[in-house]
Amino acid sequence: MGIAFDYAPARPQNIDDILNGLDRYNPETTTVFESYVTQQCEDRTYDCYANLALLKLYQFNPHLLRDETTTNILTKSLTVFPSPDFSLCLHLLPSYILSPPSSSSSSTTTTTTPHHHSASNPTPGDAPLSEAVQKLTTLNNLLESAKYREFWQTLDKDDLYADLIADVGGFEELMRVRIAVTVGQSCREVERGVLEGWLALAGGGFEHFVREVCGWGVDETRGGKGGMVVIPVNKENEAKGTVVKEEVKFDQFARVIRRAYEQPA
């Protein structure tokens, strides 16, 4: 039996009470949920059900929406890849946030009157939240496409990414663990050079992560330079033959053959 979607072992009792009562729709609980998101970022826990409840409150009360909390929720959802949590969170955001940043938002042209917009009349693709969401969506797309090397390269090439993951404690370590889990489910062995690119690790750090964290081995006699990383057999990566057995009785064939010789009406 699988784990319930709304289950979170580290969830505080006061959060659980809100989620299971009518207060989950009370706008006054947004500050409680926001503090809980901050707690998740600091202690490396994760509660998708509570985070979705906060995004739903933002949806009903757009004037309460906080950019930093929203991006932290999306960033935390990346750390449980390959679960669909990022897409679930994304679909609770207003459409104007999901639009690419408008040219007027990123323009440096000076105007005499400062630009303001309310939640009831937002600017399509308003930066900086829209830009942040687009950046995080790019990371999610790379992960879903198993382009792990490109994921790390993209993460390192823009300072905005550093700002987005700054509040999420241990983000890079959590991502390496999730990538390693997916690799362990699909592979029995990987060339060391390839896996180093997927994990953005090399040298002693790579050796420690592979041997101590993942429990894998390195066969230096195979796979060219650096050797081959050997992943133990598990129920996900084990090759299993499939035997298809069908029982078809002779009288079923007889009816087919008889109909082939029947004259059309």
C-alpha positions, 0 to 999 in steps of 0.5 A, a space after each residue: 500500500 502506498 503512502 497517502 498524498 497528504 502524509 508528512 511525518 514531520 508536520 506540526 500538530 497545529 498545521 495538521 489541525 488547520 489542514 483538517 479543519 475549516 481554517 485551511 480556507 481562512 486568510 489569517 492562516 497564511 502567515 502560519 503556512 508561510 512560517 511553516 514553509 520557512 521551517 521546511 527550507 531550514 530543516 530540509 523537511 517537505 510537506 506538499 499538502 500544506 504548501 498546496 494549501 497555502 498556494 490555494 489561499 493565495 489563489 483566493 486572496 491574491 493580495 496576500 501573495 508573497 513572491 519569496 514564499 512562492 518561489 521557495 515552495 517551487 524550489 522545494 518541490 524540485 527536491 522531490 523530483 521525479 514526483 509531480 509536485 512542481 507541476 501541481 504547485 505551478 497550476 495553482 499560480 495565477 496565469 499572469 505569473 506563468 507568462 514570460 516576463 514582459 519587455 516593459 517589466 525588464 526595461 530600464 527606461 525611466 518614467 515620471 510616474 512609477 508603475 504599480 499594479 494591483 492583484 485585480 489588474 496585474 501586468 502579464 508576465 510581471 517581473 521578478 516573480 514571473 521571471 523566477 517561475 520561468 527559471 525554475 520551470 526550465 530546471 524542472 524541464 531539464 530534470 524531467 528530460 533526464 538532462 542532469 548535466 545541463 541542469 547543473 550547467 544551467 544552475 551555475 550560469 545565472 546568479 538569479 538561480 543562486 538567489 532562488 535556491 539560497 533559502 532552501 538548505 542543502 538544495 544541491 545535496 538533495 538534488 544529487 540524492 534524487 538524481 542518484 535515486 532515478 539513476 539507481 532505478 534505471 541503470 546497473 552500471 554507468 561510466 564514471 565520467 558520465 555520472 560525474 557530469 550528472 552529479 556535478 561532482 569529481 574527485 574525493 567528493 564523487 568517491 564519497 557520495 557514490 560509496 558512502 551515500 549511495 552504497 555503490 562501487 567503482 570498478 576501475 578496470 572497466 569503462 575506460 578512464 575513471 572506471 565504471 560505477 557499479 550499481 547493485 541489483 534492486 527491484 527497479 533495475 533488475 532485468 526480468 523476462 516477461 512470459 505471455 501465456 494465452 489460452 485459446 480453445 480450438 472451438 474459437 478457431 473453428 468459429 473464425 474459420 467457419 465465418 470465413 467460408 460463410 456466404 455474405 447475405 
